[in-house]
């Protein structure tokens, strides 16, 4: 009876949360019944909508509707293909693969704003130079400096210069940088310090999107709340802790839905809108829903257009053979499954006095995690076990890696704990694992980890915190251990290797604060090479080094299961492109007729 009462209480509370969330949300939604509106849920708070300092998936998913980059990925074609976005064409590259000349599209405008004094502000080549110098400005404290660090001639010198400035306002952005030249109003020339094959991928990555100097000067530190981009949507309202509303950018240039794709795209209806002007939607709403149950109930009720499947609802949605349940099929729900270029882990802060110098302790922890059981419990088998950090979707993935790495071995783990005690010259202290959430699922993770650690004689505490707090502590190197992961920004394993590069330590992407001169040398050699078997060999060699040093316990590679209602048309998942809302069309009549 006690168990039934608890279950009923949970249902009532979930229903109450759903009602409060949705009622608050809809009371501010001024859309008419005929407006084409996309309703989405985001699972964590948005700290900033300033692209230069965004480093998490939720913020990127929102900001990418407003900001654009020089390049993007074709919405339909697979394998993924880079195409011009703000650039007029693909760049001209010299024989040494050092100098890139890029033409900027004419007639692209930032959204109208007070900061432009009533004039229409056209995008020009100088905006990219300013934006990238801003990333280099050490006073800006961007978490994305790693993108250009050591890559562009003279940009590191500019960063060094900014150290002497007392404030952001003192930085002279007119100071020349040899590797960033404006040849004319619409022509940009980039000169690299050495070959960098991944540059085009990074020029399709949100942090390199242009921002207008006038907007930064006008709004100052509050620029994080006033995103001024060139994209198809503009921010109308940001109610922190509740929702974000965007509306159509009336001044958006002519851009059209793709006319080419894969062979099956015609059959699947993805080319029905070929050649039509984008975007289709009038308005976007992003609801902040940090708990899985409310997100799921809102989707089932037709209040959200798409949703992942929470682990506790997987059996309700998916039948044996990983097919959609008959009940959801009858309601017009559709399922999309695809491999994510992702890896998830327990990370160790290598500057921590207990863990950093005690490899047997780190390896012992790697031996105590039953990854198969973990995947069964928390993903409903929607994942593949990870022994290294390169995911199976990557060309350089090593299929033989499954036979190596650390597997669950409690006896080996106990022996390693004894070695760790000897190295520590005494008993080991209680360890602390940071969890970037406070919800019920996070606490289930916590209980799993505590039990796993206990099996090899280690005591563990879990520190639950919200996402912004977690990020802030990670960037300050305040976390001992952390549950985290990485979804690739571009289709090259170099994107994972740079997470362990010594120059990228926090607040950069190397949250492990791992430094190994041998690894760094290998990374630097591989990162300038074109895509060849020789480079793949170096990637795999670097991965073996990380597995041995164990700055992380690699848990799984993700497989995405996404549901969407049939009224959402053109819903083709795209792993690397983020500003997808402009491609989506809503069948308003179908949505209106839906009953749950």
CORUR-V971173 format. One record per residue. N is the residue number from 0. PHI is phi as a letter, one per 40 degrees, with the letter a starting at -180 (NA if undefined). OMEGA is omega in degrees with one decimal (999 if undefined). D_CENTER is the distance of its C-alpha to the mean C-alpha in whole Angstrom. Layout:
N|PHI|OMEGA|D_CENTER  N|PHI|OMEGA|D_CENTER
This chain:
0|NA|179.9|43  1|d|-179.6|41  2|c|179.2|38  3|c|179.3|39  4|c|178.2|39  5|c|-178.7|36  6|c|179.3|34  7|c|178.6|36  8|c|179.8|35  9|c|179.5|31  10|c|-179.8|32  11|c|179.9|33  12|c|179.0|31  13|c|178.1|28  14|c|179.2|30  15|c|179.0|31  16|c|179.2|27  17|d|-177.5|26  18|c|-178.6|29  19|c|-179.8|29  20|d|-173.0|25  21|c|179.5|26  22|c|178.1|29  23|c|-177.8|28  24|c|-175.1|25  25|c|179.7|28  26|c|179.9|31  27|b|-178.1|28  28|c|-177.9|28  29|c|-178.2|30  30|c|173.1|30  31|c|-178.1|33  32|c|-177.3|33  33|c|179.0|33  34|c|175.8|30  35|c|-174.0|27  36|b|175.8|24  37|b|-179.7|21  38|b|-177.6|20  39|b|174.9|16  40|b|173.0|15  41|b|-170.0|13  42|c|178.9|13  43|a|-177.0|12  44|c|177.7|14  45|c|-179.5|13  46|c|-173.7|14  47|a|171.7|14  48|b|174.4|14  49|c|-170.8|15  50|d|-178.4|12  51|c|-177.8|14  52|b|177.1|13  53|b|-179.1|9  54|a|-179.8|7  55|b|-171.7|5  56|c|-179.0|3  57|c|179.4|7  58|c|179.5|8  59|c|-179.0|6  60|c|179.8|8  61|c|-174.8|11  62|c|-178.2|12  63|c|172.9|11  64|c|-174.1|14  65|b|-175.2|16  66|b|179.2|15  67|b|-179.9|16  68|b|177.7|16  69|c|-177.1|19  70|b|179.3|17  71|a|177.0|15  72|b|177.1|15  73|d|-174.1|18  74|c|-171.7|18  75|b|-170.7|20  76|c|173.2|21  77|b|1.4|20  78|c|-174.7|20  79|c|-175.4|17  80|b|176.4|19  81|c|177.4|18  82|b|176.9|20  83|c|175.1|21  84|b|173.9|20  85|c|174.2|21  86|c|179.4|23  87|c|-178.2|27  88|a|173.1|26  89|c|-171.8|25  90|c|168.1|26  91|c|-174.9|29  92|b|-179.7|29  93|c|-175.1|32  94|c|-178.6|34  95|c|-179.2|32  96|g|-177.8|29  97|b|-174.2|29  98|b|179.6|29  99|b|177.1|27  100|b|-172.1|29  101|b|174.5|27  102|c|178.9|28  103|c|177.6|26  104|c|174.2|27  105|c|176.0|30  106|g|173.7|30  107|c|-175.1|26  108|b|167.7|27  109|c|177.9|24  110|c|-178.8|25  111|c|-178.7|28  112|a|179.3|28  113|d|-175.2|31  114|c|-178.7|30  115|c|175.1|31  116|f|174.2|35  117|g|179.5|35  118|b|174.0|34  119|c|-173.8|32  120|b|-179.2|30  121|c|174.0|29  122|c|178.3|26  123|b|-177.1|28  124|d|-178.3|27  125|c|-179.5|27  126|c|178.1|24  127|c|178.5|22  128|c|179.2|24  129|c|-175.8|24  130|c|-177.9|21  131|c|171.6|20  132|c|178.5|23  133|c|175.1|21  134|c|-178.3|18  135|c|-178.2|21  136|c|-175.4|23  137|c|178.3|23  138|c|178.5|24  139|c|178.5|21  140|f|-180.0|19  141|c|175.0|16  142|c|-176.7|13  143|b|176.7|13  144|d|-179.5|16  145|d|-178.0|15  146|c|-174.2|15  147|b|-175.9|18  148|d|178.1|20  149|g|-172.1|23  150|c|-171.2|22  151|b|-176.9|24  152|d|174.5|28  153|g|-176.5|29  154|c|175.9|26  155|c|176.3|26  156|c|176.2|29  157|c|178.0|28  158|c|179.1|26  159|c|177.5|29  160|d|-176.3|31  161|c|177.5|29  162|c|-178.2|29  163|c|179.7|33  164|c|-177.0|32  165|c|-177.9|33  166|a|176.8|30  167|d|-175.3|28  168|c|-177.7|30  169|c|-176.7|32  170|c|180.0|30  171|c|-177.3|32  172|c|175.3|29  173|c|178.1|32  174|d|-173.6|33  175|c|172.8|32  176|b|-172.8|30  177|d|-174.0|31  178|c|178.2|28  179|b|-176.2|27  180|b|173.0|30  181|c|-178.2|31  182|c|169.9|34  183|a|-172.4|34  184|d|-174.6|33  185|b|-178.1|30  186|b|-178.0|30  187|b|175.1|28  188|b|178.8|28  189|b|176.5|26  190|b|-176.2|28  191|c|175.1|26  192|c|179.6|28  193|a|179.4|27  194|d|-178.0|26  195|a|-174.1|22  196|d|-175.9|21  197|c|-173.9|18  198|d|-177.6|18  199|c|175.5|18  200|c|-178.3|14  201|c|176.3|13  202|c|170.3|16  203|b|-175.5|13  204|b|-169.8|10  205|d|-177.4|10  206|d|179.0|11  207|c|178.1|14  208|c|-179.2|15  209|c|170.7|19  210|b|-178.0|20  211|c|179.2|24  212|d|179.8|26  213|d|-179.4|28  214|c|179.8|25  215|c|179.8|24  216|c|-175.8|28  217|c|-173.9|29  218|c|178.6|26  219|f|-178.1|26  220|c|-178.9|23  221|c|176.2|23  222|d|178.4|21  223|c|-179.9|18  224|b|-174.9|20  225|b|-179.0|21  226|c|178.9|19  227|b|-176.8|21  228|b|179.5|19  229|b|-170.9|21  230|c|-172.5|19  231|c|-178.2|21  232|b|177.8|20  233|b|179.0|21  234|c|175.1|20  235|b|-176.0|24  236|a|174.9|23  237|b|176.3|21  238|c|-174.3|22  239|d|-179.1|20  240|g|-177.4|20  241|b|-175.6|21  242|a|172.3|19  243|b|179.1|18  244|b|174.7|21  245|b|177.4|20  246|b|-178.7|23  247|c|172.8|24  248|c|-174.9|24  249|c|-179.0|28  250|c|-178.1|28  251|c|-177.3|26  252|c|176.0|27  253|c|174.3|28  254|b|-169.2|25  255|b|178.2|26  256|c|-176.6|24  257|c|179.7|25  258|b|178.7|28  259|b|178.3|27  260|a|178.0|25  261|c|-176.4|26  262|d|-175.9|29  263|c|-174.4|28  264|c|177.0|26  265|c|179.8|30  266|c|-178.2|31  267|c|175.7|27  268|g|-175.8|28  269|c|179.4|25  270|b|179.4|27  271|c|-179.4|30  272|b|-176.6|28  273|d|175.6|29  274|g|-178.8|29  275|c|-175.4|29  276|c|177.6|28  277|b|-5.5|24  278|c|178.0|23  279|c|-174.3|25  280|c|175.8|24  281|c|-170.0|25  282|a|175.8|23  283|b|172.9|20  284|b|174.4|19  285|b|178.8|16  286|c|174.7|18  287|c|-179.6|17  288|b|-171.3|18  289|c|179.3|17  290|b|-179.5|19  291|c|-175.8|19  292|d|178.0|23  293|c|178.6|23  294|d|-177.3|20  295|c|-179.4|22  296|c|178.3|25  297|c|176.1|24  298|c|-179.0|22  299|c|-180.0|26  300|c|178.4|28  301|g|179.9|26  302|c|172.9|25  303|b|-175.2|21  304|c|-177.7|21  305|a|-179.4|18  306|a|164.4|17  307|c|-179.8|16  308|b|176.8|19  309|d|-176.0|19  310|c|-178.0|21  311|c|179.4|24  312|b|-174.9|24  313|c|-178.6|24  314|c|177.8|27  315|c|-173.7|28  316|c|-171.3|26  317|b|177.2|26  318|c|177.0|30  319|d|-175.3|31  320|g|177.2|29  321|f|172.9|26  322|b|-179.9|27  323|c|-178.7|27  324|c|-179.1|30  325|c|-178.8|33  326|c|-179.4|32  327|c|176.5|29  328|c|-179.8|30  329|c|-179.5|33  330|c|176.6|31  331|g|177.8|29  332|c|179.9|26  333|b|-177.3|24  334|b|172.1|22  335|b|176.2|19  336|b|180.0|18  337|a|176.1|16  338|c|173.2|15  339|c|173.8|11  340|c|-170.1|11  341|b|173.4|10  342|a|-179.8|12  343|b|-171.4|12  344|a|159.7|15  345|c|-177.9|17  346|c|176.8|17  347|b|172.7|20  348|c|-174.0|21  349|c|173.0|23  350|c|177.6|25  351|c|-175.6|26  352|c|179.9|30  353|c|-172.9|30  354|c|-169.8|27  355|c|-176.8|27  356|b|-176.1|30  357|b|-179.1|31  358|c|177.3|30  359|d|178.6|32  360|c|179.2|30  361|c|179.9|27  362|c|176.4|28  363|c|178.8|30  364|c|177.8|27  365|c|-179.2|25  366|c|-173.9|28  367|c|-177.6|28  368|c|175.6|25  369|c|-173.1|26  370|c|179.5|23  371|c|178.8|25  372|c|178.2|26  373|d|-179.4|23  374|c|176.7|21  375|c|-174.7|24  376|c|-166.4|24  377|b|-179.5|20  378|b|-176.1|19  379|f|179.3|22  380|g|176.6|22  381|c|-178.5|19  382|a|175.2|18  383|b|-178.9|19  384|c|179.7|21  385|b|170.5|19  386|b|176.9|21  387|b|-174.9|19  388|b|179.9|16  389|c|-176.6|16  390|c|-176.9|15  391|d|-179.4|18  392|c|-177.7|16  393|c|-179.9|17  394|c|-175.9|20  395|c|177.6|21  396|c|179.6|20  397|c|-176.9|24  398|c|179.9|25  399|c|-177.8|28  400|c|-178.4|25  401|c|179.9|26  402|c|-178.4|29  403|b|-179.7|28  404|g|-177.5|26  405|b|176.6|27  406|b|179.1|28  407|c|-178.8|29  408|a|-173.1|32  409|c|-179.1|34  410|c|176.9|37  411|c|178.7|35  412|c|179.6|33  413|c|178.8|36  414|c|178.4|38  415|c|176.0|35  416|c|177.7|35  417|c|176.1|38  418|c|179.7|38  419|c|178.3|35  420|c|178.8|38  421|c|179.3|40  422|c|179.8|38  423|c|-177.9|37  424|f|177.5|41  425|i|-178.8|41  426|c|179.2|39  427|c|-179.9|35  428|c|172.5|34  429|c|179.4|32  430|c|-177.7|28  431|b|178.5|25  432|b|178.1|22  433|c|179.8|19  434|b|-173.5|17  435|c|179.4|15  436|a|177.9|16  437|b|-173.5|20  438|c|-175.9|20  439|c|-178.7|23  440|c|178.1|20  441|d|-179.8|19  442|c|172.9|23  443|c|173.3|24  444|d|-177.9|21  445|d|179.8|23  446|c|177.8|26  447|c|-177.9|25  448|c|-179.0|25  449|c|178.5|28  450|c|-179.7|30  451|c|179.2|29  452|c|-177.5|29  453|c|-177.9|33  454|c|178.0|34  455|b|173.9|34  456|g|178.3|35  457|b|178.1|32  458|b|-174.1|32  459|b|170.3|28  460|b|178.9|27  461|b|177.3|24  462|b|-178.9|23  463|c|-179.0|21  464|a|177.8|19  465|c|-171.5|17  466|c|179.8|13  467|c|178.5|14  468|c|179.1|17  469|d|-179.9|15  470|c|-178.8|13  471|c|-179.9|17  472|c|178.4|18  473|c|-178.4|16  474|c|177.3|16  475|c|-179.1|20  476|g|-176.6|20  477|c|-177.4|22  478|c|176.5|20  479|c|174.1|23  480|b|-177.0|20  481|a|172.4|17  482|c|-175.9|15  483|a|179.4|12  484|a|-177.1|10  485|a|171.1|7  486|b|-171.1|6  487|d|176.1|7  488|c|-179.1|7  489|a|-171.0|11  490|c|178.7|13  491|a|-177.0|15  492|c|175.1|15  493|d|178.9|16  494|c|175.6|12  495|c|179.8|13  496|c|-177.6|16  497|c|175.6|15  498|c|-178.2|14  499|b|-178.4|17  500|c|-173.3|19  501|d|-178.5|21  502|c|-176.5|21  503|b|-177.9|17  504|d|-177.0|18  505|d|12.1|17  506|c|173.8|16  507|c|-173.9|14  508|c|177.6|12  509|c|-177.9|15  510|c|177.4|15  511|c|-174.8|18  512|f|-179.2|20  513|c|178.1|21  514|b|179.0|24  515|a|-175.5|26  516|d|-179.5|28  517|c|177.0|28  518|c|-178.5|25  519|d|179.2|24  520|c|-179.7|27  521|c|179.0|26  522|c|-178.6|22  523|c|177.5|24  524|c|-176.5|26  525|c|-171.8|24  526|c|178.5|21  527|b|-176.2|24  528|c|171.5|25  529|c|-177.9|25  530|c|-179.1|24  531|b|174.3|27  532|d|178.9|28  533|c|178.7|29  534|c|177.5|25  535|d|179.0|24  536|c|179.4|27  537|c|176.7|26  538|d|-177.7|22  539|c|177.4|24  540|c|177.8|26  541|c|178.7|23  542|c|178.4|22  543|c|179.2|25  544|c|179.5|25  545|c|178.7|22  546|d|-179.4|24  547|c|-178.3|27  548|c|172.9|26  549|f|171.0|24  550|c|179.4|21  551|a|169.9|19  552|b|-178.8|20  553|c|-171.7|18  554|b|-172.5|18  555|a|169.2|17  556|b|-171.0|15  557|c|168.6|13  558|b|-173.2|15  559|c|170.2|14  560|b|-178.2|17  561|b|176.9|17  562|b|171.8|20  563|a|177.6|21  564|c|-174.8|24  565|c|179.4|26  566|c|175.3|27  567|c|-177.5|23  568|c|-176.7|24  569|g|-177.1|22  570|c|175.1|19  571|b|-179.5|18  572|c|177.6|15  573|b|-171.6|13  574|c|-171.2|10  575|b|177.9|9  576|c|-175.2|11  577|b|-177.4|9  578|c|-170.0|12  579|c|-173.0|14  580|d|-177.4|16  581|c|-179.4|19  582|c|-172.2|20  583|c|177.1|20  584|b|179.1|24  585|b|173.0|25  586|c|-171.9|29  587|c|-178.7|30  588|c|177.2|33  589|c|179.5|32  590|c|-177.7|29  591|c|-177.1|33  592|c|-174.6|35  593|c|175.5|32  594|b|179.2|34  595|b|999|32
